Amino acid sequence: MSPLEIFKNISAVNIPERTVPFVICEEDLVSMGIVFAEKIFYERFLGKTEGPSPDHVLYFGDLLYPAEDKSILLSLGGRERGGVQLSDIFFLTKSQECEKKGFLLNGGLANLFYTSDREGLPFVGGFCSTPNGWSLHVDKDNSVKWREGRRIFSRNISPMFVH
């Protein structure tokens, strides 16, 4: 299954180069537009360090139909190829004010991504708009069935993707 079979409205956003490590800390969440994060996020992600990153493209597409994480990840070429860094997601939330038109869905609709915690364990993440900012959720149980129209962010939804 290719990304073209599960996604519609495929597009991309350029993520600028980051020359210094990115350390996830509680104080920075607010500056990234995050007004709520679940307890498990604090337990599993605070203190995670992501190394410097060259400028790159982050793809996104909307689900054509309801799909579970397993199907989505298969479509993305697996977790390694389809995952993102949290610094990419935070760049997006900082760049787009909540409830404003842009790359991120508003109106309480989920923007989804796949990443790993500070120990390298896999997580699915989602964030949605609230009247006051972005709400961030993470889950290590990858058995959620996501509704049609949810937006998936990945390094690997390129229309040129070939299995």
C-alpha positions in Angstrom: 0.0 0.0 0.0 1.5 3.4 -1.0 0.7 6.7 0.7 -1.3 7.7 -2.4 -3.8 4.9 -1.5 -4.5 6.1 2.0 -4.0 9.9 1.8 -5.5 12.8 0.0 -4.4 16.5 -0.2 -0.7 15.5 0.1 1.5 18.5 0.5 4.7 19.5 2.2 6.3 22.1 4.5 10.0 23.0 4.7 11.5 22.6 8.1 14.6 24.9 8.5 18.0 23.7 9.6 18.6 23.4 13.4 22.3 23.7 14.2 22.0 23.0 18.0 20.5 20.1 19.9 16.8 20.5 20.8 16.0 19.5 24.4 12.4 19.1 25.3 11.7 21.0 28.5 8.5 22.1 30.2 9.3 25.8 29.9 9.6 25.6 26.2 6.1 24.0 25.6 4.3 27.3 26.1 6.6 29.1 23.6 5.8 26.3 21.1 2.1 27.1 21.5 1.3 24.0 23.6 -1.2 24.8 26.4 -1.9 21.2 27.5 0.1 18.0 27.4 -0.8 14.7 29.0 0.9 13.4 32.0 2.5 10.6 29.9 4.1 13.2 27.7 5.9 14.7 30.7 6.9 11.3 32.0 8.2 9.9 28.7 9.4 13.0 26.7 10.8 15.7 29.0 14.5 15.7 28.8 14.6 14.0 25.4 17.4 15.5 23.2 17.2 15.6 19.5 20.5 16.3 17.6 21.0 19.1 15.1 19.0 18.6 11.9 19.6 19.9 8.3 16.7 21.6 6.5 14.3 19.1 5.3 10.8 18.5 4.0 7.9 17.3 6.2 5.0 15.8 4.3 1.4 15.7 5.3 -1.8 14.2 4.0 -5.4 13.7 5.1 -6.7 10.2 5.7 -9.1 9.1 2.9 -10.9 6.7 5.2 -10.7 5.5 8.8 -7.4 3.7 9.4 -5.5 2.1 12.3 -1.9 3.1 13.2 -0.6 -0.2 11.8 -2.1 0.5 8.3 -0.9 4.1 8.4 2.7 3.1 9.4 2.7 0.4 6.7 1.7 3.0 4.2 4.5 5.3 5.4 7.1 2.6 4.9 7.4 1.7 8.6 8.1 3.7 11.8 11.8 4.4 10.9 10.9 6.0 7.5 7.6 7.6 8.6 8.4 9.0 12.0 9.2 12.6 12.8 11.2 14.5 15.4 9.2 16.4 18.0 11.2 19.5 17.1 9.5 19.3 13.6 6.1 19.2 15.3 6.9 22.1 17.7 8.2 24.2 14.7 4.7 23.8 13.2 2.8 24.6 16.4 5.0 27.7 16.9 4.6 28.8 13.3 0.9 28.5 13.1 -1.2 30.3 15.7 -4.0 28.1 17.0 -7.3 28.5 15.1 -5.6 30.2 12.2 -5.5 28.7 8.7 -2.3 26.9 7.7 -0.6 23.5 7.6 -2.3 22.3 10.8 -5.9 21.3 11.1 -8.1 23.4 13.5 -11.5 23.0 15.0 -10.5 20.2 17.3 -9.4 17.9 14.4 -6.4 15.7 15.1 -3.0 16.3 13.6 -1.1 13.0 14.0 2.5 12.0 13.9 4.8 9.0 14.9 7.8 9.5 17.1 9.8 7.9 19.9 10.3 8.9 23.5 13.6 9.6 25.2 14.3 5.8 25.5 13.5 5.2 21.9 10.1 3.5 22.5 7.5 4.1 19.7 4.6 6.5 20.3 1.8 8.0 18.3 1.2 11.6 18.9 -1.7 13.9 18.2 -2.3 17.6 18.7 -5.4 19.6 18.2 -6.5 23.2 18.5 -8.3 24.6 21.5 -9.4 28.2 22.0 -6.2 28.9 24.0 -3.5 27.0 22.1 -2.5 23.5 21.0 -3.3 20.4 23.1 -0.8 17.6 22.8 -1.5 13.9 23.3 0.7 10.8 23.1 0.0 7.1 23.3 2.2 4.1 23.2 -0.7 1.8 22.3 -0.7 1.9 18.6 -4.2 0.3 18.1 -6.2 3.5 17.6 -8.5 3.7 14.6 -8.4 7.3 13.3 -11.3 8.9 11.5 -11.2 10.0 7.9 -9.8 13.5 7.4 -7.2 13.4 10.2 -3.9 14.9 9.0 -0.8 12.8 9.2 2.7 14.4 9.3 5.7 12.3 8.2 9.0 12.4 6.5 7.7 9.9 4.0 4.3 10.8 2.4 6.0 12.0 -0.7 3.9 11.4 -3.9 7.1 10.0 -5.4 7.2 7.2 -2.8 7.9 3.8 -4.3 7.8 0.5 -2.4 
